[in-house]
Amino acid sequence: MTAAAIEAKEKLLFDGPEWTFETMQRTYDGIEEIALNDLGLDTYPNQIEIISAEQMLDAYAANGLPLMYQHWSFGKHFVHEETMYRKGFTSLAYEIVINSNPCISYNMEENSMSLQALVMAHAAFGHNHFFKNNYLFRQWSDASGVLDYIAFAKSYIAKCEERYGADSVEEILDAGHALMSHGVFRYHRPLTPTADEREARRKEREQFEQVGLLEYWTDSLVGAKAIEDANQADERERRRALQLPEENLLYFVEKYAVKLDAWQREVLRIIRTLSQYLYPQRQTKVINEGCACFVHYYIMTELRRRGLITESAFMEMLHHHTNVIAQPDFDDPRFGGINPYALGFAMMTDIQRICRDPTDEDRAWFPEFAGNPDWRSVLRDAWANYRDESFILQFLSPKVIRDFRFFSIEDDAGKPELEVTQIHDSAGYREMRRQIAESYSLSRLEPDIQVVDADLRGSRELKLVYQSHDGIELHPAARDAVLTHLERLWGYDVSLTTADAKAAD
């Protein structure tokens, strides 16, 4: 072996598939240098943990959160995922990353060293940077307090099971989970108390159990004056006193349901707090995964360019990377819609291309950044200030539309044939971009159901309205099941009517 070959070998961060904690640390340091000093990423401190396949499945089952409280649905999810994995129908994720400070990444112990490097670049720096800097996560989640809160939630629910019985607690959890997607504030930021403030409020709420339910309800939850105003005023004034309409169903039930005990309210508060924490993730799948994929691809490519990993390690990385960003054709058995990893990565690399080597088409569509030599700042700005819907609407280019062979069709049951409504021309690109962006809007993906009235002194009926988009109705069986859970929590009748959103506008 020549002196140059020996020097190149000694320079490598790792050589071969086996990993040790020493090689993990050395590789992490090499990745960190590129992430921070080249890409300019800004991350939380990292905490990387090595777990087994079974532990990864367990993390799947509990929404990817550590120290999660127990519930039968998590076990059901675990059994399903394990069965699919053991039979070879699905594979496990390479990693799970927690939006927390420090940022926790779970790496599989079965991973090769090349895959461990890819995962660290992807999760510990790509996702980590996105969590810390994206406006949705900054506005709606508390990365510094989430781990302590999950630990409190697990302990509190376990104590409730000991004191009130597992069946009673499970009934509340079942109802809360059924309404979990309707347990978030979408249009105004909820207050985020400190851990000490949260504990003080919890103890204060528990004391109300000792003074009687009626006093608790009138004086503490609603306020005697608000109730009196609601009684004497007309319907509009009553709704104003109750601050209606209310989008957060769990919050309204927790605050006004007269038959709930203090511990039941606390359980509902735990469920909606966790739902609020997960809320930004439902809006950022494409841009978040696109960011992480771009970061790991750039870092691994740069490691190879600098001679810090071998050709074989780089080829293994490309194999895993290609699998992740593959977009199956519509007639492929694996097809499940647009792969968010594929679309996100394609858009990130396209932004880089438009900055480096723009065409006339690029300059016409993206005059703000076409030809900008600082493509890193353009990407960091996109990662910080957009969610899926707005990111696609702003940055999806005609080239990516052509690469994915997107087109638009109208499927009208009243017509014998499908109609192609948008093709690859200027108007078609803009309309397809709008339609694709709209498909990631939560207002289209999740039903808009709000509390519009509650007669607290009369029948105590809870009145809900569903805002229908494009004539889409709620699934009858799912609707009735969720309403049954809601009635169990509210303690009285619950009615649901449908209104057309366009007509309301």
N, C-alpha and C positions, 0 to 999 in steps of 0.2 A: 504494500500500500504506500502510495506516494505521500510526501509531507503535506501536499495540498488536500489530499483525500482525508488524511488524519485530522487536519485542521477543520475541514468541513464537518466531519463526524463529531468532533468535540463541540462544535458550535450548535448542534441539534438540540432542541428542547427535549425531544424524546426519540427513541428509535425502536420501533416494534409495537405490537398491539397491547402488551402488558403495561399496566399503570401502577404506580405507587404514589403515596402522598407527596413524596419529594418531587416526582416528575409532574404531578398535578400542580404543585406550588410553582415550580419553575415555568411551566407552560402558562399558568395564570398570570405570572409576572410579565411574560412576553406579550400576552394578549392585552393586558392592561396598558402597556406602554403604547401600543398602537391605538387602542380605543380612546385613551385620554389625550395623547399628544398628537396623533394624526387626525382622527375623526373629531376630536374635540368634544367627546361625550361627557356628560355630567351625571354621575350615578350616586346612589346610596352606597354605604359600605356593604360588602358582600359577605354572606354566610352560605357556604356550599356544603351540602350534606349528601352523603352517599347512602342510598337505600336499595333494598331488594325489589324484585318484581312484585312480590306480594304487598310490600309497603307502598309501591307505586299504585297498585290497584286500590288499596285502601284510601290513598289520597284522592284518586279519581272519585271514589264514592262520596266523599265529603266536600265536593266542590273545590278540591285542591287546597283546602285549608287545614293547617295542622291543629291538633288539640281540639278537634270538633266534638260537640256534644253527641250523644248517642241517639239514633233514631232508626226505626226499622227500614225506612226507605234507603238509607245508606247501605245497609246490609244487602238489600235486594239488588241495588245497583252494583255492589261488589261482586255478588254471585254471578250476575249477568256478564259483567266485564271479564271476570276470571274464566267463565265457561267459554266465551268467545275467544279469549287469548289462548287457553289451553288447546282448543280445537284448531287453532291456526287461522280463524276467520278474521281476526284483527291483530294488530300489533300494539305494543305499548308506546306511549309518548316517550321521546328521548329524555324529557325533563318536565318538571313542574316548577314554576317560579311564583313566589308570593309577593304581592305588592305591599311590602313592609319596610320598615327602617330599623335594623339592617334588612336588605333584600335577601330572602332565603331562596336558594335554588336547590332542588332535589335532582341529583344525577344518579342514574342507574349503575349499580355495581357491575352489571354484565357488559357495560359499554367498553369498547376498546379505547385505547388512549387517544387515537385520532378523533373518535366520536366524543370523548370527554372534552377535548379541546373545542370542538364545534359547539357543544352544548354550553360550555362556559362563555364562549363568545356570543352565542345566541341569547341566552337567558341572563347571565350575570352582568352583561353589558348592554345588549340590544334592548331586551324588555326592561331592564333596570333603568336605563336612561329614559325610556318612554314613560314608565310609571312616574318617575320623579319630575318630568318636565311637561307632560301633556296637560293641557288646561282642565280637562275633565277630571283627571285623577287628582290634580291639585285642588280643584274646587269641591269635589264630592267625596273624597276618601281621606282618611287619616292614617297615613302609613306608619307613623310613629306609635300610634295607640292600638292598632288592630290586634296585635298578638296578645297584649294584656287583656283586651276585651274578649277575645275568643277563650282565653283561659278562664276569665270570670264567667262567661256564658256556660262553659262546660261544668264548672264547679257549681254554679247556681242551679242549673237544671238537674244535676245529680242530687243536690240537697232537696229539691222539690220532689223528686221521685221517692226519696226516703221518707219525706214528711207527708205527702199527699197521695202517694201510690203511683206506680209506673203507668197504669191505665189512664188516670186523670191527666197526667202530664202528656202522655202520648196523644190524647184527644185534642189538647190545645196545640201541640206541635203539628198534628195532621191538618188542622184547620188553618194554622198560620202558614204552613208550607203551601197549601192550596192557593193562598192569597199572596204569596211571596212576591210575585211579579207586580202586584198592585200595592206593595208596601214601600214605595219610594216617592220622594219628592222630585219631580222632574223639572220644575220651573223656578224653584227658589231653593237656595242652599240651606239645609238644616243646620242648626247650631251644633258645634262639636265641643262638648264639655271636656274638661280634663278628667283624668282617672279619679282624682280626689272629688271633683264636683259630681261626677257620675255616681260615685259610691255614697256621697252625702244625700243626693236626691233619692237614691234607692232606699236608704234607711228612712228618709222622711216619708216616702210613699208607704213603706211597710207599717209605719206608725198609724196610718189612717185606718188600718184594719181594726184597731183597738177602739176607735171612736164611733164606729157604726157606718154602715154602707151609705145611708141616705145623706148624712152629713158630709161624708167623703165625696159623694157624687156632686152635691149641690155647691158646697163651699170650695172644694179643692179642684175638681175637674172642670166644671163649667163656670162656677161662681154664682152666688145667689142672685146678684143683680142681672147677670146674663140670662138666667132662667126666667126671672120675673119679666125682663124685657121681652123674652121669647114668648111668654104667655100672653102678654097684653098687646103685642104688635101683630100686624098682619103677616102673611107668609113671607113677604120680602124682608121684613124686619127680622123675622125669626131666622131666616137664612143668613142675614148679615151678622146676627149675634153669634151664630155657630160658625161663621167664616166659611160659608158654603158658596160655590161648590168646592168639594175637597177631592183631590185626585188620589191621595194616599189613604186607601181603605183601611189598612191596618192601624194607621195613626188615629183615624176617626173612631174606630171601634175601641181601641185601647183607651182613648180619652173619654168617650161618652157611653160605652156599654155598661148599663147599671148593674148587671148581674155578675160581672167578672170580679174575682177577688184580686187583691194586690199582686199576688205571685203570678196569676194568669196574665195580668197586664205586663208584668216584667218579662215574661216569656215572649209575649207578642212584641215587646220592645226589642228584645234580643233578635228576633227573626227579622224585623224590619231594619234594624241597624246593619245586620249582615247583608241584607238585600240591597241596602243603600251603598254599602261598600263594593258590592259586585256590579252595581249599576253601570259604571263607566266601561267595564269590560264588554258589556253587551253592545256597546256603540263603537268599538274600536278594534274589531277583529282583523279587518283587512290592513289598516294602517299600523297596528301594533305588531302583527306578525310580519308584515312587509318590512318594517323597521328592523326587527330582530333578524330576519333572513338576510337583509342587505348587510347588516353589521357583521354577521358571522361569515358571510361569503367574502366580504372585503378583507376582514382580518385574516382569515385563513389563506386567502390569496397573497396577502402581504407577507405573511409568515413564510410562505413558499418562496416568494420573490427574494426575501432576505436570507434564504438558505437555512431557516430555523426548523423546518420540518422536511421530511423526505418526500420524494415524488409519490411513493406508494401511500403515504399518509394523506397527501393531497388528493390522490385519486379516490381513496376511500371517502374522504369528505365530500367530493363531488358526487359520488354514488348516493350518499344519504341526502345530500342537498337536492339532487335531481328528483329523488323519490318524494321529498316534501313538497316541492313546487310543481309537481306534475299536474296537468289539467286534463283529465280524461275526456274523451269525446262524448257527445250526448248519447251515442248508442253503445258506449262501453258499460259493462256491468258495474264498474266502480263509480260511474257518474252519479254525483249527488248535488249538482249545481256548480256554481263558480267556486273554485278552490281559493279561499281567502289568502293562503300563502302564495299561490301562483300569481294572483292579481296584484297583491301588495308588493311582492318582489319585482314584478315586471314594471310597475309604476315607479318604484324607487330607482331602478336602473335606468328607466327612461328619463327621469328627471336629471340624473347624472349625465346622460347622453345629450339631452337638450342644452345643458349648461356647457358641456365640452365641445360638441360638434353639432350645432343646430342647423336644420334645413330651413328653407324659406317657409315651409308650412309651420315649422315650430315657432319661427319668429312671429308669424301672423297669429298663432293661437296663444303663445305665451310670451308676449313682449316684455313682461316684468322680469323674467329671469333667463330667457334664451340667450346663450352666449356669456352668461355670468361665470367667470372662472372660479368663483368660490362656491362650488356645488355643495360643499359640506354645510355651509350656512343655510343654503336653500332647503336642504333636507332637514336640518335641525329645526328650521322655522316651521316646516310642514308637520313634523312630528310633535311640535309643541302646541300648535294652534288649530288643529283640525281633528275631526272625528271621521268615521268612514264616509258618511253621506256627503259632508262638505269637502272632504279630501278628493273623492271621486269627481264631484261636480267641478272642482277647481283644477285638477291635475290630470285627469284621464285624457290621453292624447289620441288623435286619429291613428297614429302608428300602433298603439296598444290595442285599439279596437280592431284594426286590421289583423294584427298578430293573433288575437283570440277569435277572429272570424265572427264577431258579434253581428247580429242583425235583429230586427224587431218584427214580430208578427202579431196579428190580431186574431185571437181565437174566439169567434162569436158562434155560440151554439145555434143561433138562428140562420147561419149561412152554411152552405154545403162545403165550402172550401176555406182554407186558411188564407189570410191576406198578408203579404209582406209589406209592412208599412214604412220601414226605414232601411235604407241601404247605405253603402259607403260613399256618401257625398257630404257636402258641407252641412246641409240641414240634417241629414241622417246622423252624422257624428254627434251633433249637439243634442238631438232628441234621444239618441241611445245613451249618451252620457247622463242625461237627466233621468231616464228610466232606470238605469243601473244604480245611480245614486239613490233614487227613491226606494229601491228595493232593500236598501240598508237602513232606512229610516225606521226608528222604533214606533213612530206613529202609525206605520203600516204593518209592522210585525207584531205589535202587541195591542190588544183591544183597549180602547180609551173608555174606561168606566169610572164615573165620578158619583160621589154622594151629592145629591141636590136638595134633600130635605130630610128632616127627622123630627117627628112630633113627640118631643120628650115628655110632655105632660098629658098627652091624649092617648092615642093608640100606640104610640112609640114605634110606629112603623118606620123602617129605614127605606128611603126611596133612592134608587140608583138610575142613572141614564147611561146607556151605551151609545157613543157617537160612531155611527157606521160610516165607513169609507167605501165608496164605489159599490154600495149595496151589499157588502159582505156581512153576513149574519154570523152570530156566535154559534158554535156547534152545540146543538141542543143537549146532548148527554153531558158534555163537559160543563156547559153553563149551569145545568141543574145541580151537578155534583158540587160545584164551587159555591153556588147559592146555599146549598144545604150546610156547608161548612160555615158560611157567613152567618146564617140564621142561628147556628149553634153558638157562635161567639156573641152575637148581638142579643139573643134571648127573646126576640120578638119577630114579627113578620118582616120580610125583606121583599121589596118589589123591584123589578127591573124593566125599564121601557127602552125602546130603541128610537134614536133620533138620527136623521141624516146629517152628516157633518157638513156637506156642501150647502144644504138648505139652511143650516144654522149660520154659516158664513154669510 
